[in-house]
Amino acid sequence: LKLILKLRNIIFRVFINIIFLVFKNIIFLVFKNIIFRVFINIIFLVFKNIIFLVFKNIIFLVFKNIIFPVFINIFLIISQFVKK
């Protein structure tokens, strides 16, 4: 009888330990994945926004400083020709 009780106790402990480990691992993995995803998304968003802003500014500057004056000059030249 004592042996059976001891055996039952051991089995119970092993079972509890296994369940605890499985639970711990699942929680750890879920947590790790969530944190990893959040981190990746934040980094991605920051990078996307920075790159987008830089590109927007470069394109805007190019347009404002190069293309716009060239067009205005061409227009002025054409208007001069048309006047003559």
Backbone hydrogen bonds, N-H to C=O, Kabsch-Sander energy under -0.5 kcal/mol:
donor,donor_aa,acceptor,acceptor_aa,energy
5,L,1,L,-2.4
6,K,2,K,-2.7
7,L,3,L,-2.9
8,R,4,I,-2.8
9,N,5,L,-2.5
10,I,6,K,-2.6
11,I,7,L,-2.9
12,F,8,R,-2.7
13,R,9,N,-2.7
14,V,10,I,-2.8
15,F,11,I,-2.8
16,I,12,F,-2.8
17,N,13,R,-2.8
18,I,14,V,-2.8
19,I,15,F,-2.8
20,F,16,I,-2.7
21,L,17,N,-2.8
22,V,18,I,-2.9
23,F,19,I,-2.8
24,K,20,F,-2.9
25,N,21,L,-2.8
26,I,22,V,-2.7
27,I,23,F,-2.8
28,F,24,K,-2.7
29,L,25,N,-2.9
30,V,26,I,-2.8
31,F,27,I,-2.7
32,K,28,F,-3.0
33,N,29,L,-2.8
34,I,30,V,-2.6
35,I,31,F,-2.9
36,F,32,K,-2.8
37,R,33,N,-2.9
38,V,34,I,-2.7
39,F,35,I,-2.6
40,I,36,F,-2.9
41,N,37,R,-2.9
42,I,38,V,-2.6
43,I,39,F,-2.8
44,F,40,I,-2.9
45,L,41,N,-2.9
46,V,42,I,-2.8
47,F,43,I,-2.8
48,K,44,F,-3.0
49,N,45,L,-2.8
50,I,46,V,-2.6
51,I,47,F,-3.0
52,F,48,K,-2.8
53,L,49,N,-2.8
54,V,50,I,-2.8
55,F,51,I,-2.8
56,K,52,F,-2.9
57,N,53,L,-2.8
58,I,54,V,-2.7
59,I,55,F,-3.0
60,F,56,K,-2.8
61,L,57,N,-2.9
62,V,58,I,-2.9
63,F,59,I,-2.7
64,K,60,F,-3.1
65,N,61,L,-3.2
66,I,62,V,-2.6
67,I,62,V,-1.5
68,F,63,F,-3.1
70,V,66,I,-1.8
71,F,67,I,-2.6
72,I,68,F,-2.6
73,N,69,P,-2.8
74,I,70,V,-2.8
75,F,71,F,-2.9
76,L,72,I,-2.6
77,I,73,N,-2.9
78,I,74,I,-2.9
79,S,75,F,-2.8
80,Q,76,L,-2.3
81,F,77,I,-2.3
82,V,78,I,-2.7
83,K,79,S,-2.3
84,K,80,Q,-1.8
